[in-house]
Amino acid sequence: MRFYNLSPNRVKRVIRAPQRVEEGIVEDTVAAMQVGSSKRRQEIWVMYRPNRGKIRVITAWRYPGKSPERNPVPEEILEEVRGLL
């Protein structure tokens, strides 16, 4: 987070109100994205793992530009994660 100049509150905001949610590249993880700056055209990504009523953040990064859409997370899993927040 320090390398990409992301605060803990910004990471929480991405998790609570993502614009796009996909499956993470690591098993049993979720990746959430928000547009960071329209001027710079950046996306802020957070990869996390829901774990027994808690959410464990794995990593957070800025992506320059617009990333392609991949595997969306099924709606039933999204509802389960939203219940944890």
mmCIF file as gemmi writes it, N, C-alpha and C atoms, coordinates in Angstrom:
data_model
loop_
_atom_site.group_PDB
_atom_site.id
_atom_site.type_symbol
_atom_site.label_atom_id
_atom_site.label_alt_id
_atom_site.label_comp_id
_atom_site.label_asym_id
_atom_site.label_entity_id
_atom_site.label_seq_id
_atom_site.pdbx_PDB_ins_code
_atom_site.Cartn_x
_atom_site.Cartn_y
_atom_site.Cartn_z
_atom_site.occupancy
_atom_site.B_iso_or_equiv
_atom_site.pdbx_formal_charge
_atom_site.auth_seq_id
_atom_site.auth_asym_id
_atom_site.pdbx_PDB_model_num
ATOM 1 N N . MET Axp A 1 ? 0.833 -1.188 0 1 0 ? 1 A 1
ATOM 2 C CA . MET Axp A 1 ? 0 0 0 1 0 ? 1 A 1
ATOM 3 C C . MET Axp A 1 ? 0.878 1.252 0 1 0 ? 1 A 1
ATOM 4 N N . ARG Axp A 2 ? 1.969 1.192 0.713 1 0 ? 2 A 1
ATOM 5 C CA . ARG Axp A 2 ? 2.847 2.358 0.793 1 0 ? 2 A 1
ATOM 6 C C . ARG Axp A 2 ? 3.452 2.663 -0.573 1 0 ? 2 A 1
ATOM 7 N N . PHE Axp A 3 ? 3.826 1.627 -1.32 1 0 ? 3 A 1
ATOM 8 C CA . PHE Axp A 3 ? 4.436 1.819 -2.633 1 0 ? 3 A 1
ATOM 9 C C . PHE Axp A 3 ? 3.473 2.537 -3.578 1 0 ? 3 A 1
ATOM 10 N N . TYR Axp A 4 ? 2.196 2.191 -3.531 1 0 ? 4 A 1
ATOM 11 C CA . TYR Axp A 4 ? 1.197 2.791 -4.416 1 0 ? 4 A 1
ATOM 12 C C . TYR Axp A 4 ? 0.501 3.995 -3.8 1 0 ? 4 A 1
ATOM 13 N N . ASN Axp A 5 ? 0.94 4.42 -2.625 1 0 ? 5 A 1
ATOM 14 C CA . ASN Axp A 5 ? 0.392 5.591 -1.942 1 0 ? 5 A 1
ATOM 15 C C . ASN Axp A 5 ? -1.113 5.431 -1.687 1 0 ? 5 A 1
ATOM 16 N N . LEU Axp A 6 ? -1.499 4.27 -1.157 1 0 ? 6 A 1
ATOM 17 C CA . LEU Axp A 6 ? -2.893 3.983 -0.825 1 0 ? 6 A 1
ATOM 18 C C . LEU Axp A 6 ? -3.042 3.944 0.694 1 0 ? 6 A 1
ATOM 19 N N . SER Axp A 7 ? -4.037 4.651 1.2 1 0 ? 7 A 1
ATOM 20 C CA . SER Axp A 7 ? -4.281 4.646 2.638 1 0 ? 7 A 1
ATOM 21 C C . SER Axp A 7 ? -5.177 3.458 3.003 1 0 ? 7 A 1
ATOM 22 N N . PRO Axp A 8 ? -5.171 3.054 4.275 1 0 ? 8 A 1
ATOM 23 C CA . PRO Axp A 8 ? -6.066 1.975 4.702 1 0 ? 8 A 1
ATOM 24 C C . PRO Axp A 8 ? -7.537 2.306 4.473 1 0 ? 8 A 1
ATOM 25 N N . ASN Axp A 9 ? -7.904 3.566 4.652 1 0 ? 9 A 1
ATOM 26 C CA . ASN Axp A 9 ? -9.302 3.951 4.426 1 0 ? 9 A 1
ATOM 27 C C . ASN Axp A 9 ? -9.692 3.841 2.959 1 0 ? 9 A 1
ATOM 28 N N . ARG Axp A 10 ? -8.765 4.125 2.064 1 0 ? 10 A 1
ATOM 29 C CA . ARG Axp A 10 ? -9.051 4.003 0.634 1 0 ? 10 A 1
ATOM 30 C C . ARG Axp A 10 ? -9.253 2.536 0.254 1 0 ? 10 A 1
ATOM 31 N N . VAL Axp A 11 ? -8.452 1.66 0.837 1 0 ? 11 A 1
ATOM 32 C CA . VAL Axp A 11 ? -8.592 0.228 0.576 1 0 ? 11 A 1
ATOM 33 C C . VAL Axp A 11 ? -9.937 -0.268 1.092 1 0 ? 11 A 1
ATOM 34 N N . LYS Axp A 12 ? -10.356 0.173 2.272 1 0 ? 12 A 1
ATOM 35 C CA . LYS Axp A 12 ? -11.663 -0.212 2.815 1 0 ? 12 A 1
ATOM 36 C C . LYS Axp A 12 ? -12.789 0.271 1.916 1 0 ? 12 A 1
ATOM 37 N N . ARG Axp A 13 ? -12.641 1.471 1.37 1 0 ? 13 A 1
ATOM 38 C CA . ARG Axp A 13 ? -13.684 2.023 0.505 1 0 ? 13 A 1
ATOM 39 C C . ARG Axp A 13 ? -13.825 1.199 -0.772 1 0 ? 13 A 1
ATOM 40 N N . VAL Axp A 14 ? -12.715 0.713 -1.306 1 0 ? 14 A 1
ATOM 41 C CA . VAL Axp A 14 ? -12.768 -0.138 -2.507 1 0 ? 14 A 1
ATOM 42 C C . VAL Axp A 14 ? -13.493 -1.438 -2.187 1 0 ? 14 A 1
ATOM 43 N N . ILE Axp A 15 ? -13.236 -2.012 -1.005 1 0 ? 15 A 1
ATOM 44 C CA . ILE Axp A 15 ? -13.884 -3.269 -0.62 1 0 ? 15 A 1
ATOM 45 C C . ILE Axp A 15 ? -15.375 -3.07 -0.387 1 0 ? 15 A 1
ATOM 46 N N . ARG Axp A 16 ? -15.762 -1.975 0.235 1 0 ? 16 A 1
ATOM 47 C CA . ARG Axp A 16 ? -17.169 -1.744 0.583 1 0 ? 16 A 1
ATOM 48 C C . ARG Axp A 16 ? -18.026 -1.325 -0.611 1 0 ? 16 A 1
ATOM 49 N N . ALA Axp A 17 ? -17.452 -0.604 -1.566 1 0 ? 17 A 1
ATOM 50 C CA . ALA Axp A 17 ? -18.245 -0.1 -2.701 1 0 ? 17 A 1
ATOM 51 C C . ALA Axp A 17 ? -17.479 -0.28 -4.008 1 0 ? 17 A 1
ATOM 52 N N . PRO Axp A 18 ? -17.276 -1.521 -4.443 1 0 ? 18 A 1
ATOM 53 C CA . PRO Axp A 18 ? -16.523 -1.736 -5.686 1 0 ? 18 A 1
ATOM 54 C C . PRO Axp A 18 ? -17.36 -1.425 -6.919 1 0 ? 18 A 1
ATOM 55 N N . GLN Axp A 19 ? -16.686 -1.01 -7.967 1 0 ? 19 A 1
ATOM 56 C CA . GLN Axp A 19 ? -17.365 -0.817 -9.243 1 0 ? 19 A 1
ATOM 57 C C . GLN Axp A 19 ? -17.354 -2.109 -10.059 1 0 ? 19 A 1
ATOM 58 N N . ARG Axp A 20 ? -16.374 -2.954 -9.793 1 0 ? 20 A 1
ATOM 59 C CA . ARG Axp A 20 ? -16.292 -4.252 -10.467 1 0 ? 20 A 1
ATOM 60 C C . ARG Axp A 20 ? -15.687 -5.261 -9.502 1 0 ? 20 A 1
ATOM 61 N N . VAL Axp A 21 ? -16.209 -6.474 -9.515 1 0 ? 21 A 1
ATOM 62 C CA . VAL Axp A 21 ? -15.722 -7.547 -8.65 1 0 ? 21 A 1
ATOM 63 C C . VAL Axp A 21 ? -15.459 -8.771 -9.521 1 0 ? 21 A 1
ATOM 64 N N . GLU Axp A 22 ? -14.276 -9.372 -9.342 1 0 ? 22 A 1
ATOM 65 C CA . GLU Axp A 22 ? -13.902 -10.553 -10.101 1 0 ? 22 A 1
ATOM 66 C C . GLU Axp A 22 ? -13.263 -11.574 -9.181 1 0 ? 22 A 1
ATOM 67 N N . GLU Axp A 23 ? -13.069 -12.777 -9.702 1 0 ? 23 A 1
ATOM 68 C CA . GLU Axp A 23 ? -12.338 -13.796 -8.956 1 0 ? 23 A 1
ATOM 69 C C . GLU Axp A 23 ? -10.871 -13.41 -8.917 1 0 ? 23 A 1
ATOM 70 N N . GLY Axp A 24 ? -10.226 -13.62 -7.767 1 0 ? 24 A 1
ATOM 71 C CA . GLY Axp A 24 ? -8.806 -13.351 -7.651 1 0 ? 24 A 1
ATOM 72 C C . GLY Axp A 24 ? -7.987 -14.434 -8.317 1 0 ? 24 A 1
ATOM 73 N N . ILE Axp A 25 ? -6.721 -14.157 -8.563 1 0 ? 25 A 1
ATOM 74 C CA . ILE Axp A 25 ? -5.86 -15.147 -9.206 1 0 ? 25 A 1
ATOM 75 C C . ILE Axp A 25 ? -5.412 -16.218 -8.223 1 0 ? 25 A 1
ATOM 76 N N . VAL Axp A 26 ? -5.514 -15.937 -6.923 1 0 ? 26 A 1
ATOM 77 C CA . VAL Axp A 26 ? -5.195 -16.917 -5.889 1 0 ? 26 A 1
ATOM 78 C C . VAL Axp A 26 ? -6.489 -17.63 -5.513 1 0 ? 26 A 1
ATOM 79 N N . GLU Axp A 27 ? -6.402 -18.89 -5.141 1 0 ? 27 A 1
ATOM 80 C CA . GLU Axp A 27 ? -7.576 -19.684 -4.797 1 0 ? 27 A 1
ATOM 81 C C . GLU Axp A 27 ? -8.347 -19.057 -3.63 1 0 ? 27 A 1
ATOM 82 N N . ASP Axp A 28 ? -9.675 -19.015 -3.726 1 0 ? 28 A 1
ATOM 83 C CA . ASP Axp A 28 ? -10.591 -18.496 -2.699 1 0 ? 28 A 1
ATOM 84 C C . ASP Axp A 28 ? -10.398 -17.015 -2.405 1 0 ? 28 A 1
ATOM 85 N N . THR Axp A 29 ? -10.023 -16.226 -3.392 1 0 ? 29 A 1
ATOM 86 C CA . THR Axp A 29 ? -9.9 -14.783 -3.188 1 0 ? 29 A 1
ATOM 87 C C . THR Axp A 29 ? -10.829 -14.043 -4.123 1 0 ? 29 A 1
ATOM 88 N N . VAL Axp A 30 ? -11.072 -12.793 -3.785 1 0 ? 30 A 1
ATOM 89 C CA . VAL Axp A 30 ? -11.927 -11.912 -4.565 1 0 ? 30 A 1
ATOM 90 C C . VAL Axp A 30 ? -11.123 -10.653 -4.862 1 0 ? 30 A 1
ATOM 91 N N . ALA Axp A 31 ? -11.246 -10.112 -6.061 1 0 ? 31 A 1
ATOM 92 C CA . ALA Axp A 31 ? -10.593 -8.869 -6.445 1 0 ? 31 A 1
ATOM 93 C C . ALA Axp A 31 ? -11.671 -7.824 -6.705 1 0 ? 31 A 1
ATOM 94 N N . ALA Axp A 32 ? -11.532 -6.666 -6.062 1 0 ? 32 A 1
ATOM 95 C CA . ALA Axp A 32 ? -12.49 -5.571 -6.218 1 0 ? 32 A 1
ATOM 96 C C . ALA Axp A 32 ? -11.774 -4.365 -6.807 1 0 ? 32 A 1
ATOM 97 N N . MET Axp A 33 ? -12.487 -3.577 -7.634 1 0 ? 33 A 1
ATOM 98 C CA . MET Axp A 33 ? -11.887 -2.452 -8.324 1 0 ? 33 A 1
ATOM 99 C C . MET Axp A 33 ? -12.762 -1.218 -8.226 1 0 ? 33 A 1
ATOM 100 N N . GLN Axp A 34 ? -12.106 -0.062 -8.097 1 0 ? 34 A 1
ATOM 101 C CA . GLN Axp A 34 ? -12.738 1.243 -8.243 1 0 ? 34 A 1
ATOM 102 C C . GLN Axp A 34 ? -11.857 2.089 -9.143 1 0 ? 34 A 1
ATOM 103 N N . VAL Axp A 35 ? -12.464 3.018 -9.857 1 0 ? 35 A 1
ATOM 104 C CA . VAL Axp A 35 ? -11.686 3.958 -10.647 1 0 ? 35 A 1
ATOM 105 C C . VAL Axp A 35 ? -11.053 4.939 -9.665 1 0 ? 35 A 1
ATOM 106 N N . GLY Axp A 36 ? -9.743 5.098 -9.76 1 0 ? 36 A 1
ATOM 107 C CA . GLY Axp A 36 ? -9.02 5.928 -8.81 1 0 ? 36 A 1
ATOM 108 C C . GLY Axp A 36 ? -9.032 7.39 -9.177 1 0 ? 36 A 1
ATOM 109 N N . SER Axp A 37 ? -8.689 7.716 -10.392 1 0 ? 37 A 1
ATOM 110 C CA . SER Axp A 37 ? -8.598 9.099 -10.822 1 0 ? 37 A 1
ATOM 111 C C . SER Axp A 37 ? -8.985 9.166 -12.291 1 0 ? 37 A 1
ATOM 112 N N . SER Axp A 38 ? -9.978 9.961 -12.588 1 0 ? 38 A 1
ATOM 113 C CA . SER Axp A 38 ? -10.39 10.073 -13.99 1 0 ? 38 A 1
ATOM 114 C C . SER Axp A 38 ? -9.357 10.865 -14.784 1 0 ? 38 A 1
ATOM 115 N N . LYS Axp A 39 ? -8.621 11.738 -14.106 1 0 ? 39 A 1
ATOM 116 C CA . LYS Axp A 39 ? -7.609 12.529 -14.785 1 0 ? 39 A 1
ATOM 117 C C . LYS Axp A 39 ? -6.441 11.647 -15.237 1 0 ? 39 A 1
ATOM 118 N N . ARG Axp A 40 ? -6.031 10.717 -14.379 1 0 ? 40 A 1
ATOM 119 C CA . ARG Axp A 40 ? -4.92 9.827 -14.696 1 0 ? 40 A 1
ATOM 120 C C . ARG Axp A 40 ? -5.372 8.518 -15.326 1 0 ? 40 A 1
ATOM 121 N N . ARG Axp A 41 ? -6.654 8.243 -15.308 1 0 ? 41 A 1
ATOM 122 C CA . ARG Axp A 41 ? -7.225 6.991 -15.836 1 0 ? 41 A 1
ATOM 123 C C . ARG Axp A 41 ? -6.607 5.771 -15.15 1 0 ? 41 A 1
ATOM 124 N N . GLN Axp A 42 ? -6.697 5.748 -13.83 1 0 ? 42 A 1
ATOM 125 C CA . GLN Axp A 42 ? -6.16 4.641 -13.052 1 0 ? 42 A 1
ATOM 126 C C . GLN Axp A 42 ? -7.286 3.878 -12.383 1 0 ? 42 A 1
ATOM 127 N N . GLU Axp A 43 ? -7.007 2.61 -12.103 1 0 ? 43 A 1
ATOM 128 C CA . GLU Axp A 43 ? -7.917 1.778 -11.324 1 0 ? 43 A 1
ATOM 129 C C . GLU Axp A 43 ? -7.199 1.367 -10.051 1 0 ? 43 A 1
ATOM 130 N N . ILE Axp A 44 ? -7.951 1.259 -8.971 1 0 ? 44 A 1
ATOM 131 C CA . ILE Axp A 44 ? -7.403 0.774 -7.714 1 0 ? 44 A 1
ATOM 132 C C . ILE Axp A 44 ? -7.996 -0.602 -7.473 1 0 ? 44 A 1
ATOM 133 N N . TRP Axp A 45 ? -7.125 -1.593 -7.319 1 0 ? 45 A 1
ATOM 134 C CA . TRP Axp A 45 ? -7.538 -2.981 -7.12 1 0 ? 45 A 1
ATOM 135 C C . TRP Axp A 45 ? -7.168 -3.444 -5.725 1 0 ? 45 A 1
ATOM 136 N N . VAL Axp A 46 ? -8.03 -4.242 -5.121 1 0 ? 46 A 1
ATOM 137 C CA . VAL Axp A 46 ? -7.764 -4.863 -3.824 1 0 ? 46 A 1
ATOM 138 C C . VAL Axp A 46 ? -8.122 -6.342 -3.944 1 0 ? 46 A 1
ATOM 139 N N . MET Axp A 47 ? -7.178 -7.213 -3.578 1 0 ? 47 A 1
ATOM 140 C CA . MET Axp A 47 ? -7.457 -8.641 -3.547 1 0 ? 47 A 1
ATOM 141 C C . MET Axp A 47 ? -7.569 -9.045 -2.082 1 0 ? 47 A 1
ATOM 142 N N . TYR Axp A 48 ? -8.678 -9.714 -1.741 1 0 ? 48 A 1
ATOM 143 C CA . TYR Axp A 48 ? -8.907 -10.103 -0.353 1 0 ? 48 A 1
ATOM 144 C C . TYR Axp A 48 ? -9.536 -11.473 -0.289 1 0 ? 48 A 1
ATOM 145 N N . ARG Axp A 49 ? -9.507 -12.041 0.931 1 0 ? 49 A 1
ATOM 146 C CA . ARG Axp A 49 ? -10.078 -13.368 1.161 1 0 ? 49 A 1
ATOM 147 C C . ARG Axp A 49 ? -11.071 -13.276 2.316 1 0 ? 49 A 1
ATOM 148 N N . PRO Axp A 50 ? -12.359 -13.574 2.062 1 0 ? 50 A 1
ATOM 149 C CA . PRO Axp A 50 ? -13.318 -13.656 3.166 1 0 ? 50 A 1
ATOM 150 C C . PRO Axp A 50 ? -12.975 -14.87 4.029 1 0 ? 50 A 1
ATOM 151 N N . ASN Axp A 51 ? -12.892 -14.674 5.351 1 0 ? 51 A 1
ATOM 152 C CA . ASN Axp A 51 ? -12.427 -15.744 6.224 1 0 ? 51 A 1
ATOM 153 C C . ASN Axp A 51 ? -13.181 -15.715 7.546 1 0 ? 51 A 1
ATOM 154 N N . ARG Axp A 52 ? -14.163 -16.582 7.705 1 0 ? 52 A 1
ATOM 155 C CA . ARG Axp A 52 ? -14.913 -16.756 8.953 1 0 ? 52 A 1
ATOM 156 C C . ARG Axp A 52 ? -15.39 -15.435 9.562 1 0 ? 52 A 1
ATOM 157 N N . GLY Axp A 53 ? -16.142 -14.675 8.82 1 0 ? 53 A 1
ATOM 158 C CA . GLY Axp A 53 ? -16.704 -13.439 9.344 1 0 ? 53 A 1
ATOM 159 C C . GLY Axp A 53 ? -15.772 -12.248 9.248 1 0 ? 53 A 1
ATOM 160 N N . LYS Axp A 54 ? -14.563 -12.448 8.772 1 0 ? 54 A 1
ATOM 161 C CA . LYS Axp A 54 ? -13.614 -11.35 8.619 1 0 ? 54 A 1
ATOM 162 C C . LYS Axp A 54 ? -13.14 -11.315 7.172 1 0 ? 54 A 1
ATOM 163 N N . ILE Axp A 55 ? -12.55 -10.199 6.807 1 0 ? 55 A 1
ATOM 164 C CA . ILE Axp A 55 ? -11.971 -10.062 5.475 1 0 ? 55 A 1
ATOM 165 C C . ILE Axp A 55 ? -10.479 -9.821 5.645 1 0 ? 55 A 1
ATOM 166 N N . ARG Axp A 56 ? -9.676 -10.621 4.974 1 0 ? 56 A 1
ATOM 167 C CA . ARG Axp A 56 ? -8.223 -10.49 5.056 1 0 ? 56 A 1
ATOM 168 C C . ARG Axp A 56 ? -7.709 -9.943 3.728 1 0 ? 56 A 1
ATOM 169 N N . VAL Axp A 57 ? -7.12 -8.752 3.774 1 0 ? 57 A 1
ATOM 170 C CA . VAL Axp A 57 ? -6.594 -8.122 2.567 1 0 ? 57 A 1
ATOM 171 C C . VAL Axp A 57 ? -5.27 -8.784 2.211 1 0 ? 57 A 1
ATOM 172 N N . ILE Axp A 58 ? -5.173 -9.258 0.979 1 0 ? 58 A 1
ATOM 173 C CA . ILE Axp A 58 ? -3.959 -9.893 0.494 1 0 ? 58 A 1
ATOM 174 C C . ILE Axp A 58 ? -3.024 -8.844 -0.105 1 0 ? 58 A 1
ATOM 175 N N . THR Axp A 59 ? -3.55 -8.025 -1.024 1 0 ? 59 A 1
ATOM 176 C CA . THR Axp A 59 ? -2.748 -6.997 -1.666 1 0 ? 59 A 1
ATOM 177 C C . THR Axp A 59 ? -3.645 -5.901 -2.22 1 0 ? 59 A 1
ATOM 178 N N . ALA Axp A 60 ? -3.051 -4.733 -2.451 1 0 ? 60 A 1
ATOM 179 C CA . ALA Axp A 60 ? -3.746 -3.598 -3.058 1 0 ? 60 A 1
ATOM 180 C C . ALA Axp A 60 ? -2.768 -2.924 -4.018 1 0 ? 60 A 1
ATOM 181 N N . TRP Axp A 61 ? -3.27 -2.48 -5.182 1 0 ? 61 A 1
ATOM 182 C CA . TRP Axp A 61 ? -2.383 -1.86 -6.154 1 0 ? 61 A 1
ATOM 183 C C . TRP Axp A 61 ? -3.156 -0.92 -7.062 1 0 ? 61 A 1
ATOM 184 N N . ARG Axp A 62 ? -2.416 -0.053 -7.733 1 0 ? 62 A 1
ATOM 185 C CA . ARG Axp A 62 ? -2.974 0.827 -8.764 1 0 ? 62 A 1
ATOM 186 C C . ARG Axp A 62 ? -2.636 0.226 -10.135 1 0 ? 62 A 1
ATOM 187 N N . TYR Axp A 63 ? -3.617 0.242 -11.009 1 0 ? 63 A 1
ATOM 188 C CA . TYR Axp A 63 ? -3.418 -0.254 -12.362 1 0 ? 63 A 1
ATOM 189 C C . TYR Axp A 63 ? -3.514 0.934 -13.314 1 0 ? 63 A 1
ATOM 190 N N . PRO Axp A 64 ? -2.477 1.203 -14.101 1 0 ? 64 A 1
ATOM 191 C CA . PRO Axp A 64 ? -2.547 2.34 -15.031 1 0 ? 64 A 1
ATOM 192 C C . PRO Axp A 64 ? -3.39 1.987 -16.246 1 0 ? 64 A 1
ATOM 193 N N . GLY Axp A 65 ? -4.431 2.731 -16.47 1 0 ? 65 A 1
ATOM 194 C CA . GLY Axp A 65 ? -5.295 2.472 -17.616 1 0 ? 65 A 1
ATOM 195 C C . GLY Axp A 65 ? -6.531 1.693 -17.228 1 0 ? 65 A 1
ATOM 196 N N . LYS Axp A 66 ? -7.181 1.103 -18.223 1 0 ? 66 A 1
ATOM 197 C CA . LYS Axp A 66 ? -8.398 0.325 -17.995 1 0 ? 66 A 1
ATOM 198 C C . LYS Axp A 66 ? -8.087 -1.147 -18.239 1 0 ? 66 A 1
ATOM 199 N N . SER Axp A 67 ? -8.338 -1.97 -17.239 1 0 ? 67 A 1
ATOM 200 C CA . SER Axp A 67 ? -8.055 -3.4 -17.353 1 0 ? 67 A 1
ATOM 201 C C . SER Axp A 67 ? -9.216 -4.127 -18.032 1 0 ? 67 A 1
ATOM 202 N N . PRO Axp A 68 ? -8.939 -5.223 -18.717 1 0 ? 68 A 1
ATOM 203 C CA . PRO Axp A 68 ? -10.011 -5.994 -19.359 1 0 ? 68 A 1
ATOM 204 C C . PRO Axp A 68 ? -10.831 -6.755 -18.318 1 0 ? 68 A 1
ATOM 205 N N . GLU Axp A 69 ? -12.104 -6.946 -18.603 1 0 ? 69 A 1
ATOM 206 C CA . GLU Axp A 69 ? -12.96 -7.711 -17.692 1 0 ? 69 A 1
ATOM 207 C C . GLU Axp A 69 ? -12.688 -9.193 -17.884 1 0 ? 69 A 1
ATOM 208 N N . ARG Axp A 70 ? -12.676 -9.925 -16.751 1 0 ? 70 A 1
ATOM 209 C CA . ARG Axp A 70 ? -12.403 -11.362 -16.812 1 0 ? 70 A 1
ATOM 210 C C . ARG Axp A 70 ? -13.554 -12.126 -16.205 1 0 ? 70 A 1
ATOM 211 N N . ASN Axp A 71 ? -13.291 -12.923 -15.156 1 0 ? 71 A 1
ATOM 212 C CA . ASN Axp A 71 ? -14.298 -13.785 -14.552 1 0 ? 71 A 1
ATOM 213 C C . ASN Axp A 71 ? -15.066 -13.04 -13.461 1 0 ? 71 A 1
ATOM 214 N N . PRO Axp A 72 ? -16.308 -12.686 -13.711 1 0 ? 72 A 1
ATOM 215 C CA . PRO Axp A 72 ? -17.075 -12.051 -12.637 1 0 ? 72 A 1
ATOM 216 C C . PRO Axp A 72 ? -17.413 -13.062 -11.54 1 0 ? 72 A 1
ATOM 217 N N . VAL Axp A 73 ? -17.54 -12.574 -10.32 1 0 ? 73 A 1
ATOM 218 C CA . VAL Axp A 73 ? -17.873 -13.43 -9.179 1 0 ? 73 A 1
ATOM 219 C C . VAL Axp A 73 ? -19.375 -13.703 -9.209 1 0 ? 73 A 1
ATOM 220 N N . PRO Axp A 74 ? -19.815 -14.936 -8.949 1 0 ? 74 A 1
ATOM 221 C CA . PRO Axp A 74 ? -21.246 -15.222 -8.92 1 0 ? 74 A 1
ATOM 222 C C . PRO Axp A 74 ? -21.962 -14.378 -7.863 1 0 ? 74 A 1
ATOM 223 N N . GLU Axp A 75 ? -23.192 -14.03 -8.145 1 0 ? 75 A 1
ATOM 224 C CA . GLU Axp A 75 ? -23.972 -13.145 -7.278 1 0 ? 75 A 1
ATOM 225 C C . GLU Axp A 75 ? -24.164 -13.706 -5.874 1 0 ? 75 A 1
ATOM 226 N N . GLU Axp A 76 ? -24.302 -15.024 -5.728 1 0 ? 76 A 1
ATOM 227 C CA . GLU Axp A 76 ? -24.507 -15.625 -4.399 1 0 ? 76 A 1
ATOM 228 C C . GLU Axp A 76 ? -23.285 -15.421 -3.502 1 0 ? 76 A 1
ATOM 229 N N . ILE Axp A 77 ? -22.093 -15.456 -4.069 1 0 ? 77 A 1
ATOM 230 C CA . ILE Axp A 77 ? -20.886 -15.215 -3.277 1 0 ? 77 A 1
ATOM 231 C C . ILE Axp A 77 ? -20.778 -13.743 -2.91 1 0 ? 77 A 1
ATOM 232 N N . LEU Axp A 78 ? -21.178 -12.868 -3.821 1 0 ? 78 A 1
ATOM 233 C CA . LEU Axp A 78 ? -21.171 -11.438 -3.511 1 0 ? 78 A 1
ATOM 234 C C . LEU Axp A 78 ? -22.104 -11.12 -2.35 1 0 ? 78 A 1
ATOM 235 N N . GLU Axp A 79 ? -23.264 -11.744 -2.323 1 0 ? 79 A 1
ATOM 236 C CA . GLU Axp A 79 ? -24.212 -11.519 -1.21 1 0 ? 79 A 1
ATOM 237 C C . GLU Axp A 79 ? -23.617 -11.994 0.11 1 0 ? 79 A 1
ATOM 238 N N . GLU Axp A 80 ? -22.905 -13.111 0.086 1 0 ? 80 A 1
ATOM 239 C CA . GLU Axp A 80 ? -22.266 -13.631 1.303 1 0 ? 80 A 1
ATOM 240 C C . GLU Axp A 80 ? -21.197 -12.659 1.817 1 0 ? 80 A 1
ATOM 241 N N . VAL Axp A 81 ? -20.398 -12.1 0.902 1 0 ? 81 A 1
ATOM 242 C CA . VAL Axp A 81 ? -19.351 -11.149 1.289 1 0 ? 81 A 1
ATOM 243 C C . VAL Axp A 81 ? -19.983 -9.867 1.815 1 0 ? 81 A 1
ATOM 244 N N . ARG Axp A 82 ? -21.039 -9.406 1.173 1 0 ? 82 A 1
ATOM 245 C CA . ARG Axp A 82 ? -21.715 -8.181 1.642 1 0 ? 82 A 1
ATOM 246 C C . ARG Axp A 82 ? -22.308 -8.37 3.042 1 0 ? 82 A 1
ATOM 247 N N . GLY Axp A 83 ? -22.687 -9.589 3.369 1 0 ? 83 A 1
ATOM 248 C CA . GLY Axp A 83 ? -23.189 -9.89 4.714 1 0 ? 83 A 1
ATOM 249 C C . GLY Axp A 83 ? -22.104 -9.78 5.768 1 0 ? 83 A 1
ATOM 250 N N . LEU Axp A 84 ? -20.835 -9.956 5.371 1 0 ? 84 A 1
ATOM 251 C CA . LEU Axp A 84 ? -19.712 -9.837 6.3 1 0 ? 84 A 1
ATOM 252 C C . LEU Axp A 84 ? -19.381 -8.389 6.62 1 0 ? 84 A 1
ATOM 253 N N . LEU Axp A 85 ? -19.696 -7.485 5.692 1 0 ? 85 A 1
ATOM 254 C CA . LEU Axp A 85 ? -19.368 -6.071 5.898 1 0 ? 85 A 1
ATOM 255 C C . LEU Axp A 85 ? -20.328 -5.471 6.828 1 0 ? 85 A 1
